[in-house]
């Protein structure tokens, strides 16, 4: 999985449409093996991004959990600490 695709479920505030689209775009880029498709592939690329965006939004809306929502700022601090720990050694 791409490291730039982040967990979107169970956050307060919930994931925005832009975050869902960005994750879908990263996923399609990874699968396609390109960040910018050729003109011949642009329509297929855009359709895939739209389909993954819709599927992701549907999934997030359907998921349920008993866990309390995570705080975005706290999770970002934890992620930075993990990154720094990996790069020390």
ChimeraX commands (.cxc) that place a marker at each C-alpha (Angstrom):
marker #1 position 0.00,0.00,0.00 radius 0.5
marker #1 position 1.18,3.52,-0.70 radius 0.5
marker #1 position 2.53,5.25,2.34 radius 0.5
marker #1 position 0.81,8.42,1.21 radius 0.5
marker #1 position -2.62,6.82,1.52 radius 0.5
marker #1 position -3.75,7.35,5.09 radius 0.5
marker #1 position -6.47,5.79,7.19 radius 0.5
marker #1 position -9.68,7.74,6.77 radius 0.5
marker #1 position -12.08,5.85,9.04 radius 0.5
marker #1 position -12.99,6.85,12.60 radius 0.5
marker #1 position -11.57,10.35,12.76 radius 0.5
marker #1 position -13.06,13.48,14.23 radius 0.5
marker #1 position -13.77,15.45,12.16 radius 0.5
marker #1 position -14.60,12.83,9.52 radius 0.5
marker #1 position -12.64,12.55,6.28 radius 0.5
marker #1 position -13.44,15.27,3.78 radius 0.5
marker #1 position -14.38,14.72,0.13 radius 0.5
marker #1 position -10.94,16.08,-0.80 radius 0.5
marker #1 position -9.19,13.53,1.43 radius 0.5
marker #1 position -11.23,10.67,-0.04 radius 0.5
marker #1 position -10.46,11.88,-3.58 radius 0.5
marker #1 position -6.74,12.28,-2.78 radius 0.5
marker #1 position -6.58,8.71,-1.45 radius 0.5
marker #1 position -8.37,7.41,-4.54 radius 0.5
marker #1 position -6.00,9.33,-6.79 radius 0.5
marker #1 position -2.95,7.90,-5.00 radius 0.5
marker #1 position -4.38,4.38,-5.26 radius 0.5
marker #1 position -5.06,4.67,-9.00 radius 0.5
marker #1 position -1.60,6.20,-9.57 radius 0.5
marker #1 position -0.01,3.28,-7.76 radius 0.5
marker #1 position -2.01,0.66,-9.67 radius 0.5
marker #1 position -1.46,2.39,-13.03 radius 0.5
marker #1 position 2.23,2.92,-12.34 radius 0.5
marker #1 position 2.09,6.56,-13.37 radius 0.5
marker #1 position 1.33,9.91,-11.81 radius 0.5
marker #1 position 0.20,11.44,-15.10 radius 0.5
marker #1 position -1.47,9.20,-17.66 radius 0.5
marker #1 position -1.05,9.71,-21.40 radius 0.5
marker #1 position -3.84,11.46,-23.29 radius 0.5
marker #1 position -4.94,8.06,-24.59 radius 0.5
marker #1 position -5.39,6.80,-21.02 radius 0.5
marker #1 position -6.69,9.98,-19.36 radius 0.5
marker #1 position -10.39,9.05,-19.60 radius 0.5
marker #1 position -9.83,5.57,-18.14 radius 0.5
marker #1 position -7.64,7.05,-15.40 radius 0.5
marker #1 position -10.26,9.68,-14.48 radius 0.5
marker #1 position -13.05,7.09,-14.51 radius 0.5
marker #1 position -11.03,4.84,-12.19 radius 0.5
marker #1 position -10.40,7.72,-9.77 radius 0.5
marker #1 position -14.11,8.54,-9.73 radius 0.5
marker #1 position -15.07,4.89,-9.15 radius 0.5
marker #1 position -12.54,4.44,-6.32 radius 0.5
marker #1 position -13.64,7.74,-4.76 radius 0.5
marker #1 position -17.28,6.62,-4.80 radius 0.5
marker #1 position -16.45,3.16,-3.43 radius 0.5
marker #1 position -14.32,4.69,-0.67 radius 0.5
marker #1 position -17.04,7.15,0.35 radius 0.5
marker #1 position -19.59,4.32,0.39 radius 0.5
marker #1 position -17.30,2.16,2.51 radius 0.5
marker #1 position -16.62,4.94,5.01 radius 0.5
marker #1 position -20.34,5.65,5.33 radius 0.5
marker #1 position -21.10,1.97,6.00 radius 0.5
marker #1 position -18.35,1.22,8.52 radius 0.5
marker #1 position -19.31,1.12,12.20 radius 0.5
marker #1 position -17.12,0.98,15.26 radius 0.5
marker #1 position -17.42,1.12,19.02 radius 0.5
marker #1 position -14.00,2.75,19.35 radius 0.5
marker #1 position -13.87,6.45,20.12 radius 0.5
marker #1 position -12.90,8.64,17.15 radius 0.5
marker #1 position -9.22,9.40,16.72 radius 0.5
marker #1 position -7.88,12.93,16.90 radius 0.5
marker #1 position -6.08,13.97,13.70 radius 0.5
marker #1 position -3.46,16.08,15.44 radius 0.5
marker #1 position -2.59,13.35,17.95 radius 0.5
marker #1 position -2.29,10.76,15.18 radius 0.5
marker #1 position -0.03,13.10,13.19 radius 0.5
marker #1 position 2.27,13.48,16.22 radius 0.5
marker #1 position 2.43,9.69,16.61 radius 0.5
marker #1 position 3.20,9.28,12.89 radius 0.5
marker #1 position 6.05,11.82,13.09 radius 0.5
marker #1 position 7.47,9.99,16.12 radius 0.5
marker #1 position 7.36,6.66,14.23 radius 0.5
marker #1 position 9.05,8.28,11.23 radius 0.5
marker #1 position 11.81,9.76,13.38 radius 0.5
marker #1 position 12.35,6.44,15.18 radius 0.5
marker #1 position 12.73,4.64,11.82 radius 0.5
marker #1 position 15.27,7.18,10.59 radius 0.5
marker #1 position 17.46,7.19,13.71 radius 0.5
marker #1 position 18.74,3.67,13.25 radius 0.5
marker link #1:1,2 radius 0.2
marker link #1:2,3 radius 0.2
marker link #1:3,4 radius 0.2
marker link #1:4,5 radius 0.2
marker link #1:5,6 radius 0.2
marker link #1:6,7 radius 0.2
marker link #1:7,8 radius 0.2
marker link #1:8,9 radius 0.2
marker link #1:9,10 radius 0.2
marker link #1:10,11 radius 0.2
marker link #1:11,12 radius 0.2
marker link #1:12,13 radius 0.2
marker link #1:13,14 radius 0.2
marker link #1:14,15 radius 0.2
marker link #1:15,16 radius 0.2
marker link #1:16,17 radius 0.2
marker link #1:17,18 radius 0.2
marker link #1:18,19 radius 0.2
marker link #1:19,20 radius 0.2
marker link #1:20,21 radius 0.2
marker link #1:21,22 radius 0.2
marker link #1:22,23 radius 0.2
marker link #1:23,24 radius 0.2
marker link #1:24,25 radius 0.2
marker link #1:25,26 radius 0.2
marker link #1:26,27 radius 0.2
marker link #1:27,28 radius 0.2
marker link #1:28,29 radius 0.2
marker link #1:29,30 radius 0.2
marker link #1:30,31 radius 0.2
marker link #1:31,32 radius 0.2
marker link #1:32,33 radius 0.2
marker link #1:33,34 radius 0.2
marker link #1:34,35 radius 0.2
marker link #1:35,36 radius 0.2
marker link #1:36,37 radius 0.2
marker link #1:37,38 radius 0.2
marker link #1:38,39 radius 0.2
marker link #1:39,40 radius 0.2
marker link #1:40,41 radius 0.2
marker link #1:41,42 radius 0.2
marker link #1:42,43 radius 0.2
marker link #1:43,44 radius 0.2
marker link #1:44,45 radius 0.2
marker link #1:45,46 radius 0.2
marker link #1:46,47 radius 0.2
marker link #1:47,48 radius 0.2
marker link #1:48,49 radius 0.2
marker link #1:49,50 radius 0.2
marker link #1:50,51 radius 0.2
marker link #1:51,52 radius 0.2
marker link #1:52,53 radius 0.2
marker link #1:53,54 radius 0.2
marker link #1:54,55 radius 0.2
marker link #1:55,56 radius 0.2
marker link #1:56,57 radius 0.2
marker link #1:57,58 radius 0.2
marker link #1:58,59 radius 0.2
marker link #1:59,60 radius 0.2
marker link #1:60,61 radius 0.2
marker link #1:61,62 radius 0.2
marker link #1:62,63 radius 0.2
marker link #1:63,64 radius 0.2
marker link #1:64,65 radius 0.2
marker link #1:65,66 radius 0.2
marker link #1:66,67 radius 0.2
marker link #1:67,68 radius 0.2
marker link #1:68,69 radius 0.2
marker link #1:69,70 radius 0.2
marker link #1:70,71 radius 0.2
marker link #1:71,72 radius 0.2
marker link #1:72,73 radius 0.2
marker link #1:73,74 radius 0.2
marker link #1:74,75 radius 0.2
marker link #1:75,76 radius 0.2
marker link #1:76,77 radius 0.2
marker link #1:77,78 radius 0.2
marker link #1:78,79 radius 0.2
marker link #1:79,80 radius 0.2
marker link #1:80,81 radius 0.2
marker link #1:81,82 radius 0.2
marker link #1:82,83 radius 0.2
marker link #1:83,84 radius 0.2
marker link #1:84,85 radius 0.2
marker link #1:85,86 radius 0.2
marker link #1:86,87 radius 0.2
marker link #1:87,88 radius 0.2
marker link #1:88,89 radius 0.2
view
